[in-house]
Amino acid sequence: MIFPSHCRLIGVADKYARKDYRPEDIIYFSSEYVLVFEAPDRCDVYEVSSEGEGFLRDRKSMRKIAGAGETLVYGPPMDITNRAHMIKKAAELCKNNINTVVFRGVDRHYNFVHRPDPSVLTQVDVFDIAPPWPAWLVYNIQRQDEAGMYGELLFDFKYHVTDLKNFEDPKRTIIFPCRASGLDGLFLDSLDAEPEGDIRLVGCNTSKLVFEAKYPGKRFEHVNVCPLTNVQPARPFILRCCQSEKLGLKEINGVKGVVVHWGANPREIFEAVRLLSSSLA
């Protein structure tokens, strides 16, 4: 895979708009690749080297990486700082004879991916619980990822949300931790009377401790839905937990991950993902 690390390494020549274009023209000192557009939607991709001093230098060599028939110029503007997204999009688009995808940034600069290799991406599992919807951890990582805040980390996030609605049961007395979920049942944070019947408490260990403190000796079934208790990760992970002493970097079965607080704000979640990245380096 060839994927320039920055758009400053890429020169662009609109051959179709320049009568006097010459391949041997001098090039900018930082250019390592040149996109030569035959038309707005067709271009050749070259690897170049230069010699001399100063900002503008003589072209020393020029090797075609991909011809116009092998190159797709992607139409919609992209965030060309988001490397993970470009690799995934290029891998999706490289079919038949196409082996290179050229992206134009929202700022009209360019980058490209030649023979994309998605295996360079690190898959990270994100475990969360809902409702309330949206699942807070997933919601924040998705929008930060879409904004390009993790683009250079080359993370490919995989989202796993436990839906508490699956635990609703009109035949039993189901108790959920929080009324904000809007589920069909009772809520531990707003019980006005001691619950009766066949009781199932769906919540984490903290919910269990609160219930036992409030109704000592009361018989109930506890369904522990805490991600930190239940997940058996096979690859790097991030999840949330309400117990402050359990936050930070963790290893489960030898797999590295990070735990954020249940009510972590977007900045804290961003810092946790960066912390995970540093631990995997």
RARA-V777615 format. One record per residue. N is the residue number from 0. RES is the residue in three letters. D_CENTER is the distance of its C-alpha to the mean C-alpha in Angstrom with 2 decimals. Layout:
<<N;RES;D_CENTER> <N;RES;D_CENTER>>
//
This chain:
<<0;MET;20.50> <1;ILE;21.37> <2;PHE;18.72> <3;PRO;20.31> <4;SER;18.59> <5;HIS;19.80> <6;CYS;21.55> <7;ARG;24.69> <8;LEU;25.35> <9;ILE;25.80> <10;GLY;29.05> <11;VAL;29.65> <12;ALA;33.07> <13;ASP;34.05> <14;LYS;36.91> <15;TYR;37.87> <16;ALA;38.56> <17;ARG;40.47> <18;LYS;43.98> <19;ASP;44.52> <20;TYR;41.25> <21;ARG;42.03> <22;PRO;39.69> <23;GLU;41.41> <24;ASP;40.57> <25;ILE;39.59> <26;ILE;35.92> <27;TYR;34.02> <28;PHE;33.94> <29;SER;30.16> <30;SER;29.72> <31;GLU;28.69> <32;TYR;27.93> <33;VAL;29.57> <34;LEU;28.67> <35;VAL;32.05> <36;PHE;31.90> <37;GLU;34.79> <38;ALA;33.75> <39;PRO;30.92> <40;ASP;29.05> <41;ARG;30.35> <42;CYS;30.00> <43;ASP;30.70> <44;VAL;28.51> <45;TYR;30.47> <46;GLU;30.07> <47;VAL;32.66> <48;SER;34.38> <49;SER;36.88> <50;GLU;39.85> <51;GLY;41.83> <52;GLU;41.21> <53;GLY;39.89> <54;PHE;37.20> <55;LEU;38.49> <56;ARG;39.35> <57;ASP;40.96> <58;ARG;38.86> <59;LYS;39.60> <60;SER;37.78> <61;MET;35.75> <62;ARG;34.11> <63;LYS;32.67> <64;ILE;29.28> <65;ALA;28.98> <66;GLY;31.52> <67;ALA;31.11> <68;GLY;31.45> <69;GLU;28.46> <70;THR;26.20> <71;LEU;24.34> <72;VAL;23.95> <73;TYR;21.03> <74;GLY;22.38> <75;PRO;19.95> <76;PRO;18.97> <77;MET;15.50> <78;ASP;13.72> <79;ILE;14.84> <80;THR;13.28> <81;ASN;9.76> <82;ARG;10.65> <83;ALA;7.82> <84;HIS;8.29> <85;MET;11.96> <86;ILE;12.29> <87;LYS;11.06> <88;LYS;13.27> <89;ALA;16.05> <90;ALA;16.14> <91;GLU;16.56> <92;LEU;19.30> <93;CYS;21.22> <94;LYS;24.02> <95;ASN;27.74> <96;ASN;28.81> <97;ILE;25.63> <98;ASN;24.03> <99;THR;22.66> <100;VAL;20.63> <101;VAL;21.38> <102;PHE;19.11> <103;ARG;20.72> <104;GLY;18.91> <105;VAL;19.57> <106;ASP;22.00> <107;ARG;23.72> <108;HIS;22.92> <109;TYR;21.87> <110;ASN;19.81> <111;PHE;19.83> <112;VAL;18.57> <113;HIS;21.52> <114;ARG;21.35> <115;PRO;17.55> <116;ASP;16.65> <117;PRO;13.37> <118;SER;14.77> <119;VAL;13.81> <120;LEU;10.12> <121;THR;9.80> <122;GLN;8.76> <123;VAL;8.05> <124;ASP;9.76> <125;VAL;9.54> <126;PHE;13.18> <127;ASP;14.76> <128;ILE;18.05> <129;ALA;19.42> <130;PRO;21.58> <131;PRO;21.65> <132;TRP;19.15> <133;PRO;16.49> <134;ALA;15.25> <135;TRP;14.74> <136;LEU;11.97> <137;VAL;9.79> <138;TYR;11.03> <139;ASN;10.24> <140;ILE;6.65> <141;GLN;6.24> <142;ARG;8.74> <143;GLN;7.82> <144;ASP;4.62> <145;GLU;7.33> <146;ALA;9.77> <147;GLY;8.66> <148;MET;8.89> <149;TYR;6.63> <150;GLY;7.70> <151;GLU;10.50> <152;LEU;9.06> <153;LEU;8.20> <154;PHE;5.57> <155;ASP;4.98> <156;PHE;4.27> <157;LYS;7.75> <158;TYR;9.38> <159;HIS;13.07> <160;VAL;15.32> <161;THR;19.00> <162;ASP;21.11> <163;LEU;24.17> <164;LYS;26.11> <165;ASN;26.79> <166;PHE;29.01> <167;GLU;31.28> <168;ASP;34.83> <169;PRO;37.89> <170;LYS;40.20> <171;ARG;39.08> <172;THR;38.63> <173;ILE;34.86> <174;ILE;33.66> <175;PHE;30.12> <176;PRO;29.20> <177;CYS;28.68> <178;ARG;30.29> <179;ALA;27.24> <180;SER;25.85> <181;GLY;28.66> <182;LEU;29.25> <183;ASP;32.68> <184;GLY;34.23> <185;LEU;35.33> <186;PHE;33.30> <187;LEU;33.90> <188;ASP;33.57> <189;SER;36.33> <190;LEU;38.83> <191;ASP;42.28> <192;ALA;44.21> <193;GLU;44.03> <194;PRO;42.27> <195;GLU;44.49> <196;GLY;44.30> <197;ASP;41.95> <198;ILE;39.12> <199;ARG;35.55> <200;LEU;33.23> <201;VAL;29.53> <202;GLY;27.67> <203;CYS;26.82> <204;ASN;29.45> <205;THR;29.93> <206;SER;30.86> <207;LYS;33.32> <208;LEU;34.90> <209;VAL;35.31> <210;PHE;36.92> <211;GLU;39.25> <212;ALA;40.24> <213;LYS;41.06> <214;TYR;42.81> <215;PRO;44.15> <216;GLY;45.45> <217;LYS;43.89> <218;ARG;42.91> <219;PHE;39.42> <220;GLU;36.73> <221;HIS;33.45> <222;VAL;30.19> <223;ASN;27.67> <224;VAL;24.18> <225;CYS;22.62> <226;PRO;19.36> <227;LEU;20.58> <228;THR;23.79> <229;ASN;22.65> <230;VAL;19.63> <231;GLN;20.54> <232;PRO;17.34> <233;ALA;17.52> <234;ARG;14.49> <235;PRO;12.62> <236;PHE;11.86> <237;ILE;11.59> <238;LEU;14.07> <239;ARG;16.65> <240;CYS;20.43> <241;CYS;23.35> <242;GLN;25.36> <243;SER;24.99> <244;GLU;26.55> <245;LYS;23.75> <246;LEU;20.91> <247;GLY;19.27> <248;LEU;18.61> <249;LYS;19.84> <250;GLU;20.74> <251;ILE;21.37> <252;ASN;23.38> <253;GLY;22.53> <254;VAL;18.73> <255;LYS;17.02> <256;GLY;14.86> <257;VAL;14.96> <258;VAL;16.58> <259;VAL;16.49> <260;HIS;19.37> <261;TRP;19.60> <262;GLY;20.14> <263;ALA;17.77> <264;ASN;17.29> <265;PRO;14.22> <266;ARG;15.43> <267;GLU;15.91> <268;ILE;12.46> <269;PHE;11.14> <270;GLU;13.90> <271;ALA;13.19> <272;VAL;9.75> <273;ARG;11.79> <274;LEU;14.58> <275;LEU;12.85> <276;SER;12.01> <277;SER;15.69> <278;SER;16.98> <279;LEU;15.60> <280;ALA;17.10>>
//
